[in-house]
Every structure is written in structure tokens, then in C-alpha cells.
Amino acid sequence: MTDADHGDASRTDAKVRAAGMIDRYAPDSLSPAAGAFAREVVALTAPATPARAKALLFAAGKLAGFGERVGLELTAGVLLHPSVIERFILTGAGGVSPATCRTLRTNLRWLARSLERYPPPAPVALERERAKRPYREAEIDGYLRLAACLSTEAKRMRASALICLGAGAGVIAGELRELRGSDVVSRAGGVMVIVEGQRARAVPVLASYQQSLVAAARFAGERLICGGREPGRRNITDQLARALSQDSSLPRLQAGRLRSTWLVACAQRIGLGAFMHAAGISCSQRLGDLAAQLPAASETELVALLGAGSR
């Protein structure tokens, strides 16, 4: 018998065992009618493994028990309607963990789609926006050298500020337009950038960028640190980026990649990669949930953690 034949036989055996599990499903916690509903709808989907059959039976049985309690007809057309599934998840699935609740909803929605005669097409998966690739240290040094070679002092200072604010403080493009030289301050033992707007915050500047940024801030004074007269101009940094993208040995300068450079540098400083690996965490939402439980760090603590030391 070939490997393919062995595989076919194994799959057939799994389906037979799954069918047997469905036929025998009659838990004491369910009425005969609720058990019959669960067996019927799950059998129609012909699950390929006993484990899949068990998961679907559990979900269908829970839904049938809820339907009986609220007086609904035990039919697929009624119980597997999206609104009934949502009502069950929100009000009738008490006593189970949030993870189990999510699994119940996923399996019930799958049952509903599988039993539709003309199921609607599945939604097209949209590409998730990924973090931009950070610049290498040599590339940042190349941009700073280019900035120092621009034709006027104003251009040199503005270009240097653009690099230092992005890679040294993680300021995003929309925030760069609003910053003035006076927003760069020395306090709490380091250099801070005071960012206003929706995400108002004080950001400690990485030590290796502090000297250049302070010089640019002093030059700008109360004026916009990256140039221009009106913060509302959307393309205020485009000219600076073009001036710093003339060297063919360097990639095009992008504010998003400058921010990623800062994010990676900070993540390395606080040991984020080691923590996530040790904790088995891969979801940033969980990190946000954890961070919400922690006390806010003082400016002195932020400077000590993120604003000191070498790049």
C-alpha cells in the first residue's frame, strides 16, 4: 500500500470515528430534543475528525440548550441565525471563559455557513499593515552626513531635526509639522520632546541624537523646527526628505521608517523581545492590556530608560 493509500485510509477512518461520535452524542445536560438538534446539524457537515465533531457538538448543544430556555424552535433556520448566535454569546454562554466563548461563536458561525444552501462568499482577507523596516545604523549616519552637507544652515538644521526627531524620539510625520524649536527641552536629566495633539506626551530623546537635535532646536527657536510658516501644510517635510535621498547608496528617507528605527532601539533597551519570547506573547493587544495595569513612568524614569546610553 502506498503512502497516499495509507493517508486515504486514515482520513476515512477518522471520518467514521467522527460519525460514530455524532451518533452516540446524548449528554445528560441536554434534553433529547436538544441532543437531536446537535446531532442533526453536525452530521450534515460531515466533520473530518473526532476532535472537530466534538467541538461542533459542544457548540451546537450549548446553543440548543439556550434555545430551549428562551422558547425558540429547535431548527437550524432559527437557532443558527446570526442574531440568535450573537444573543446566545452575549447572554446565554455564561460560565465559560472568554476564549471558549470566542470558540463557540466561531464554530456556530461555521455551522451556519456550512448549512446554507447558497452561502455568501467569504470576505476577502485584507492585508494587515506591517511595521516599516527600520534603518540600519550606517544608514542613519549617512543621512546625518548628507544633512551636514546641505547648502545653507537653515537646510542643515531642519534636515538634522527631521532625522533626530524620527529616529531619536519616534515622532511621526503628522506631529513633525507642529513642532517648534521651543518644544525640545532639557529636563529630568536628559533631552525631551514635548509633543502636543491627540497623543500628547513627553518623549526622551536617545542620547546619540541629543546634541544634534538641541542645536537644531536652538536655531529654530519659536519657529517650526522642520521649516515652513504654517503647520497645516501636509508636504512640509517632503523637500527635506528629497534632499536627503540624493545618495544612491542610501534608501529613500521615510518618516515611518525613522519611527520604526526608534521603536526597535527602544524595544532592545527594555528587553521587549526577550520578554515576549519568554511569556509566549505575540499579540500587541495583550501588551496594551498589560501596560494599562502599570503605573505611569515619571519623566526621570523615562529618561533613564530610553534617553541615556549610546545608540
WOCOR-V27085 format. One record per helix or strand of 2 or more residues. SS is the DSSP state (@ for helix, = for strand). FROM is the first residue (numbers start at 0). TO is the last residue. If there is no record, write none. Layout:
BEGIN
ss->SS from->FROM to->TO
ss->SS from->FROM to->TO
END
This chain:
BEGIN
ss->@ from->2 to->23
ss->@ from->31 to->44
ss->@ from->49 to->69
ss->@ from->75 to->78
ss->@ from->81 to->91
ss->@ from->97 to->114
ss->@ from->136 to->147
ss->@ from->152 to->168
ss->@ from->172 to->175
ss->@ from->180 to->182
ss->= from->183 to->186
ss->= from->189 to->194
ss->= from->200 to->203
ss->@ from->206 to->219
ss->@ from->237 to->242
ss->@ from->254 to->269
ss->@ from->271 to->278
ss->@ from->283 to->290
ss->@ from->298 to->306
END
